[in-house]
């Protein structure tokens, strides 16, 4: 039985066979290494392509783990991740991510509790102009074994980001998938830490079955589009989710406003001050999402008419138990549409005030070109006042702020008290 670190150590006397059967020093699993002359993209091997785990060098010759040649996923355990909730796995996880980003390979996270204290950078901008990079399209998947099986526990300072994902521009970045794991802080009375996931300048994003718990902010999305979120759960954070264009000093480097964001079966519950905040969004859809027990405004969305005239589509979603805020706070700066279909808005506490507020105080006609009007299309939504909520007459479900002469409402809703409680 020969361990990988023994075989590849400088000065080892084992024979340089074309194919060697070894035992991985980290995982104690059987691995095979094959002698090669070319890297994954068929470039000639050199020392710059050696990562020390998958691609290795021994006595002047290069070897590769044969699982790469067969197309198998690579476990982060191969890079030293223990997932024992004792070892700080930050550096080992960073090594695994670096390899996956560079070669476009899927990295799997093991079952267990992965403790981290440093930011894990997922940087698609590295090696963009390097002949060693695997082409312009950069793809990478980070896959756990399930939210209850793969749990990342962040014990870093309150200001840092756990996963900091950096893209660059549409011709460089072509996809990031993350799924099947949870990211948690300590279960204290209030949220702590910085941000669980921050993603900037990325196109083709897929987030699926991820649970974020007790962070100051669960998720930050900057200058991204064409993004799919399924079974994303963010709860007991201070703020759950924010998306905007960012503060790029060179506007030409911006990719786009938050657009083509699709949230399906997502949960944003019990957050301390804010649920979801979308700044300058268009063509964003929430489908069958749950918003319950939040403090402060639940869904805040502004619309500036960039790249399209549809802002928000809210379909078959459920709001209940909002305290000290409203379910939907919407600010249109220009003409367009918002569509609300088949949603449930249930006020059960006095602190809920209105379900929906539309703030027209900043509507700017000078920004108009061909369409000066804004349309609120509502069909089949149900507004329920129950339990402790008794002030329905003082606080109607829908409230309009400012001069709303350019707002047109189609109202086919159900109201617990009266037909249409919209007021100026």
C-alpha positions as CSV (number, residue, x, y, z in Angstrom):
1,X,0.0,0.0,0.0
2,X,1.6,3.3,-1.2
3,X,0.1,6.7,-0.2
4,X,0.0,9.5,-2.7
5,X,2.2,11.8,-0.6
6,X,4.8,9.1,-0.3
7,X,4.9,8.3,-4.0
8,X,5.1,11.9,-5.1
9,X,7.5,13.2,-2.5
10,X,10.8,14.5,-3.7
11,X,13.4,11.8,-3.8
12,X,11.0,8.8,-3.5
13,X,12.4,5.6,-4.9
14,X,9.2,4.0,-6.2
15,X,9.3,3.1,-9.9
16,X,7.8,5.5,-12.4
17,X,5.3,3.2,-14.0
18,X,2.9,4.5,-16.6
19,X,-0.1,3.6,-14.3
20,X,0.2,3.4,-10.6
21,X,-2.3,2.3,-8.0
22,X,-2.1,4.4,-4.8
23,X,-4.1,5.3,-1.6
24,X,-5.0,8.9,-1.3
25,X,-3.3,10.4,1.8
26,X,-6.3,12.5,2.7
27,X,-9.3,10.2,2.0
28,X,-7.6,6.8,2.3
29,X,-9.4,5.9,-0.9
30,X,-7.9,3.9,-3.7
31,X,-6.8,6.1,-6.6
32,X,-5.0,5.5,-9.9
33,X,-2.5,7.9,-11.5
34,X,-1.5,7.8,-15.1
35,X,1.6,9.2,-16.8
36,X,0.6,12.0,-19.2
37,X,2.1,14.6,-21.6
38,X,-0.9,16.9,-22.0
39,X,-3.3,18.8,-19.7
40,X,-7.1,18.7,-19.7
41,X,-7.5,21.0,-22.7
42,X,-4.9,19.1,-24.7
43,X,-2.2,21.7,-24.1
44,X,1.3,20.3,-23.4
45,X,1.9,19.8,-19.7
46,X,4.3,22.1,-17.8
47,X,4.9,23.0,-14.2
48,X,2.3,25.8,-14.2
49,X,-0.5,23.2,-14.7
50,X,0.5,21.1,-11.7
51,X,-1.9,21.6,-8.8
52,X,-0.4,19.0,-6.5
53,X,-3.6,17.0,-6.0
54,X,-5.0,16.0,-9.4
55,X,-2.1,16.9,-11.7
56,X,1.3,16.0,-10.2
57,X,4.9,15.8,-11.1
58,X,7.5,13.2,-10.1
59,X,11.1,12.8,-11.2
60,X,10.5,15.1,-14.2
61,X,7.4,13.3,-15.4
62,X,3.7,14.3,-15.1
63,X,0.8,12.3,-13.8
64,X,-3.0,12.8,-13.5
65,X,-5.7,11.2,-11.4
66,X,-7.5,8.9,-13.9
67,X,-10.9,10.0,-12.5
68,X,-10.4,13.2,-14.5
69,X,-9.9,11.2,-17.6
70,X,-13.1,9.3,-17.0
71,X,-15.1,12.5,-16.3
72,X,-15.8,11.8,-12.7
73,X,-16.6,14.5,-10.1
74,X,-13.8,15.3,-7.6
75,X,-14.5,15.4,-3.9
76,X,-13.3,18.3,-1.8
77,X,-11.9,15.7,0.6
78,X,-9.2,15.0,-2.0
79,X,-7.9,18.5,-1.2
80,X,-8.0,17.9,2.5
81,X,-11.5,18.9,3.6
82,X,-12.3,16.9,6.8
83,X,-15.9,17.9,7.5
84,X,-15.4,16.9,11.1
85,X,-16.5,20.3,12.7
86,X,-13.1,20.4,14.4
87,X,-10.7,21.2,11.6
88,X,-10.8,24.6,10.0
89,X,-11.4,23.5,6.4
90,X,-11.1,27.0,4.8
91,X,-7.8,26.5,3.1
92,X,-8.5,23.0,1.9
93,X,-11.9,24.1,0.5
94,X,-10.2,27.0,-1.3
95,X,-7.8,24.7,-3.0
96,X,-10.7,22.5,-4.2
97,X,-12.5,25.5,-5.5
98,X,-9.5,26.9,-7.3
99,X,-9.0,23.6,-9.1
100,X,-12.7,23.4,-10.1
101,X,-12.8,27.0,-11.4
102,X,-9.6,26.6,-13.4
103,X,-10.5,23.5,-15.2
104,X,-14.3,23.8,-15.2
105,X,-14.7,20.7,-13.0
106,X,-17.5,19.7,-10.6
107,X,-16.4,19.7,-7.0
108,X,-18.5,17.7,-4.5
109,X,-18.7,18.5,-0.8
110,X,-18.8,15.6,1.5
111,X,-21.4,14.9,4.1
112,X,-20.6,16.3,7.5
113,X,-20.0,19.7,9.2
114,X,-17.5,21.8,7.3
115,X,-16.1,24.5,9.5
116,X,-14.7,27.7,7.8
117,X,-13.4,31.0,9.1
118,X,-12.1,32.7,5.9
119,X,-13.7,33.8,2.7
120,X,-13.8,31.2,-0.1
121,X,-13.2,33.1,-3.3
122,X,-14.7,31.6,-6.5
123,X,-13.0,33.9,-9.0
124,X,-13.8,33.4,-12.6
125,X,-11.6,36.3,-13.6
126,X,-8.4,34.4,-12.8
127,X,-6.3,33.2,-15.7
128,X,-8.6,34.8,-18.3
129,X,-5.6,35.7,-20.5
130,X,-3.6,32.7,-19.6
131,X,-3.1,29.9,-22.1
132,X,-3.5,27.5,-19.2
133,X,-7.1,28.4,-18.6
134,X,-9.8,26.1,-20.1
135,X,-11.2,28.5,-22.7
136,X,-13.2,31.7,-22.2
137,X,-16.4,30.0,-21.0
138,X,-15.9,29.4,-17.3
139,X,-18.2,26.8,-15.7
140,X,-18.1,25.4,-12.2
141,X,-20.4,23.4,-10.0
142,X,-20.2,23.1,-6.2
143,X,-22.4,20.2,-5.1
144,X,-23.2,19.0,-1.6
145,X,-25.0,15.8,-0.5
146,X,-28.1,17.6,0.8
147,X,-28.9,20.5,3.1
148,X,-29.1,18.2,6.1
149,X,-26.0,16.2,5.2
150,X,-23.5,18.8,4.0
151,X,-23.5,21.8,6.4
152,X,-21.0,24.6,6.2
153,X,-20.6,26.4,9.6
154,X,-19.1,29.8,9.3
155,X,-17.1,31.0,12.3
156,X,-15.5,34.0,10.7
157,X,-15.7,37.6,11.7
158,X,-18.9,39.6,11.3
159,X,-17.7,41.5,8.2
160,X,-16.7,38.8,5.8
161,X,-18.3,36.8,3.0
162,X,-18.3,33.0,3.1
163,X,-18.6,32.4,-0.7
164,X,-17.4,35.4,-2.8
165,X,-18.1,34.7,-6.4
166,X,-16.6,37.1,-9.0
167,X,-17.4,37.1,-12.7
168,X,-16.2,39.6,-15.3
169,X,-18.2,40.1,-18.5
170,X,-20.6,38.1,-20.7
171,X,-17.9,36.9,-23.1
172,X,-15.9,35.4,-20.2
173,X,-18.3,33.8,-17.7
174,X,-20.7,31.1,-18.7
175,X,-22.1,29.5,-15.5
176,X,-22.0,28.8,-11.9
177,X,-24.1,26.1,-10.2
178,X,-24.3,25.6,-6.4
179,X,-26.7,23.1,-4.8
180,X,-27.5,20.7,-2.0
181,X,-25.8,22.2,1.1
182,X,-26.5,24.6,3.9
183,X,-24.5,27.6,5.2
184,X,-25.1,28.4,8.9
185,X,-24.0,30.7,11.7
186,X,-24.4,29.9,15.4
187,X,-28.0,29.8,16.4
188,X,-28.0,32.8,18.7
189,X,-30.8,35.2,19.4
190,X,-29.9,37.6,16.6
191,X,-28.2,37.1,13.2
192,X,-24.4,37.5,13.1
193,X,-21.6,37.3,10.6
194,X,-21.4,39.0,7.2
195,X,-22.9,37.5,4.0
196,X,-23.3,33.8,3.2
197,X,-23.1,34.2,-0.6
198,X,-22.1,37.2,-2.7
199,X,-22.2,36.9,-6.5
200,X,-21.1,39.7,-8.9
201,X,-21.1,40.1,-12.7
202,X,-22.3,36.6,-13.6
203,X,-24.6,35.3,-16.3
204,X,-26.2,31.8,-16.1
205,X,-26.4,31.2,-12.4
206,X,-28.2,28.3,-10.9
207,X,-28.8,28.0,-7.1
208,X,-30.7,24.9,-6.0
209,X,-31.6,23.5,-2.5
210,X,-29.4,25.7,-0.4
211,X,-30.3,26.8,3.2
212,X,-28.8,30.0,4.6
213,X,-29.3,30.6,8.4
214,X,-28.6,33.4,10.8
215,X,-26.4,35.7,8.7
216,X,-26.5,39.5,8.6
217,X,-27.3,39.1,4.9
218,X,-28.0,35.8,3.4
219,X,-27.5,36.5,-0.3
220,X,-26.1,39.5,-2.3
221,X,-26.4,39.6,-6.1
222,X,-24.7,42.4,-8.0
223,X,-24.9,43.1,-11.7
224,X,-26.2,39.6,-12.6
225,X,-28.9,38.2,-14.9
226,X,-30.3,34.9,-16.2
227,X,-30.4,33.4,-12.8
228,X,-32.4,30.5,-11.4
229,X,-33.2,29.9,-7.8
230,X,-35.0,26.8,-6.7
231,X,-35.6,25.6,-3.2
232,X,-33.5,28.4,-1.8
233,X,-34.3,28.9,1.9
234,X,-33.1,32.0,3.8
235,X,-34.3,32.4,7.3
236,X,-33.5,34.1,10.6
237,X,-31.1,36.5,8.9
238,X,-31.1,40.2,9.4
239,X,-31.7,40.7,5.6
240,X,-32.4,37.7,3.4
241,X,-31.6,38.8,-0.2
242,X,-30.5,41.9,-2.1
243,X,-29.9,42.4,-5.8
244,X,-28.8,45.6,-7.6
245,X,-26.5,47.0,-10.2
246,X,-23.7,47.8,-7.8
247,X,-21.4,50.8,-7.7
248,X,-19.1,50.1,-10.7
249,X,-17.0,53.3,-11.3
250,X,-16.9,52.4,-15.0
251,X,-20.5,52.0,-16.2
252,X,-19.4,50.2,-19.4
253,X,-18.3,47.3,-17.3
254,X,-21.8,46.7,-16.0
255,X,-23.5,43.5,-17.3
256,X,-27.1,44.4,-16.6
257,X,-29.7,45.4,-14.0
258,X,-31.2,42.5,-12.0
259,X,-33.2,40.8,-14.7
260,X,-34.4,37.4,-15.7
261,X,-34.2,36.3,-12.1
262,X,-36.5,33.3,-11.5
263,X,-37.3,32.2,-8.0
264,X,-39.2,28.9,-7.7
265,X,-40.3,27.2,-4.5
266,X,-38.1,29.5,-2.4
267,X,-38.6,30.4,1.3
268,X,-37.8,33.7,2.9
269,X,-39.0,33.4,6.5
270,X,-38.5,35.0,9.9
271,X,-35.9,37.5,8.8
272,X,-35.2,40.4,11.3
273,X,-35.4,43.6,9.2
274,X,-35.9,42.9,5.5
275,X,-36.8,40.0,3.3
276,X,-35.9,40.5,-0.4
277,X,-34.7,43.8,-1.9
278,X,-34.4,44.2,-5.7
279,X,-33.1,47.6,-6.9
280,X,-33.8,48.5,-10.5
281,X,-35.2,45.1,-11.4
282,X,-37.0,44.0,-14.5
283,X,-38.5,40.7,-15.7
284,X,-38.1,39.1,-12.2
285,X,-40.5,36.3,-11.3
286,X,-41.3,34.7,-7.9
287,X,-43.3,31.5,-8.4
288,X,-44.7,29.5,-5.5
289,X,-42.5,31.2,-2.9
290,X,-43.2,31.5,0.8
291,X,-42.8,34.7,2.8
292,X,-43.8,34.2,6.5
293,X,-43.0,35.7,9.8
294,X,-40.8,38.5,8.6
295,X,-40.1,41.7,10.5
296,X,-39.9,44.8,8.3
297,X,-40.8,45.0,4.7
298,X,-40.8,41.6,3.0
299,X,-40.4,42.3,-0.7
300,X,-39.0,45.6,-1.8
301,X,-38.7,46.3,-5.5
302,X,-37.8,49.4,-7.5
303,X,-38.2,49.7,-11.3
304,X,-36.3,52.1,-13.6
305,X,-37.4,50.8,-17.0
306,X,-34.0,49.6,-18.2
307,X,-33.8,46.8,-20.8
308,X,-37.6,46.2,-20.7
309,X,-41.0,47.4,-19.6
310,X,-42.0,44.6,-17.2
311,X,-40.7,44.8,-13.7
312,X,-42.1,42.1,-11.4
313,X,-44.2,39.0,-11.8
314,X,-45.5,37.5,-8.5
315,X,-47.3,34.2,-9.0
316,X,-48.9,31.8,-6.5
317,X,-46.9,33.1,-3.5
318,X,-47.8,33.2,0.1
319,X,-47.4,36.1,2.6
320,X,-48.3,35.9,6.2
321,X,-47.3,37.2,9.7
322,X,-45.5,40.3,8.5
323,X,-44.7,42.6,11.4
324,X,-43.7,46.3,11.3
325,X,-43.7,46.4,7.5
326,X,-45.6,45.5,4.4
327,X,-45.6,42.4,2.1
328,X,-44.7,44.3,-1.1
329,X,-43.2,47.8,-1.3
330,X,-43.0,48.8,-4.9
331,X,-41.3,52.0,-6.3
332,X,-41.8,52.6,-10.1
333,X,-39.6,55.4,-11.5
334,X,-41.0,55.1,-15.0
335,X,-43.7,53.5,-17.1
336,X,-44.2,49.7,-17.3
337,X,-46.0,46.8,-15.7
338,X,-46.2,44.7,-12.6
339,X,-48.2,41.5,-12.5
340,X,-49.6,39.8,-9.4
341,X,-51.5,36.6,-10.0
342,X,-53.0,34.1,-7.5
343,X,-51.1,35.2,-4.4
344,X,-52.2,35.0,-0.8
345,X,-51.7,38.1,1.4
346,X,-52.7,37.3,5.0
347,X,-52.5,39.9,7.7
348,X,-52.6,38.5,11.2
349,X,-50.9,41.1,13.4
350,X,-51.5,44.8,14.0
351,X,-48.0,45.7,12.9
352,X,-48.6,44.6,9.4
353,X,-50.2,47.8,8.2
354,X,-50.8,47.5,4.5
355,X,-50.2,44.4,2.3
356,X,-49.0,46.4,-0.7
357,X,-47.6,49.9,-1.0
358,X,-46.9,51.6,-4.3
359,X,-44.8,54.7,-3.9
360,X,-45.4,57.1,-6.9
361,X,-43.6,60.0,-5.2
362,X,-40.5,59.5,-7.4
363,X,-42.2,58.8,-10.7
364,X,-40.3,60.7,-13.4
365,X,-42.1,61.7,-16.6
366,X,-38.9,63.0,-18.1
367,X,-37.5,59.5,-18.3
368,X,-40.4,58.5,-20.6
369,X,-40.0,57.9,-24.3
370,X,-43.1,56.2,-25.8
371,X,-45.0,54.9,-22.7
372,X,-45.8,57.3,-19.9
373,X,-48.1,55.0,-18.0
374,X,-47.7,52.3,-15.4
375,X,-49.9,49.3,-15.0
376,X,-50.7,47.2,-11.9
377,X,-52.3,44.0,-13.1
378,X,-53.9,41.9,-10.3
379,X,-55.8,38.7,-10.8
380,X,-57.0,36.2,-8.3
381,X,-55.1,37.4,-5.3
382,X,-56.7,36.9,-1.9
383,X,-56.3,39.5,0.9
384,X,-57.2,38.1,4.3
385,X,-57.4,39.9,7.7
386,X,-57.6,37.4,10.6
387,X,-56.6,36.6,14.1
388,X,-55.1,39.7,15.8
389,X,-55.6,42.1,12.8
390,X,-58.6,44.3,13.4
391,X,-57.7,47.7,11.8
392,X,-58.6,46.8,8.2
393,X,-60.6,49.9,7.9
394,X,-57.7,52.2,8.9
395,X,-55.1,50.2,7.0
396,X,-56.5,48.9,3.6
397,X,-54.7,46.1,1.9
398,X,-53.3,48.4,-0.9
399,X,-52.0,51.9,-0.4
400,X,-50.8,54.3,-3.1
401,X,-48.4,57.1,-2.1
402,X,-47.9,60.3,-4.2
403,X,-49.5,61.4,-7.4
404,X,-50.7,58.2,-9.1
405,X,-52.5,59.6,-12.1
406,X,-50.2,57.6,-14.3
407,X,-51.0,54.3,-12.5
408,X,-53.7,52.1,-14.0
409,X,-55.0,49.2,-11.9
410,X,-56.8,46.1,-13.0
411,X,-58.2,44.6,-9.8
412,X,-59.7,41.1,-9.8
413,X,-58.9,40.3,-6.2
414,X,-60.7,38.9,-3.2
415,X,-60.8,41.1,-0.1
416,X,-62.0,40.0,3.4
417,X,-63.6,43.4,3.9
418,X,-65.2,45.1,0.9
419,X,-64.4,44.7,-2.8
420,X,-61.6,47.2,-3.4
421,X,-59.8,48.9,-0.6
422,X,-57.3,50.7,-2.7
423,X,-56.8,54.3,-1.5
424,X,-54.7,57.3,-2.4
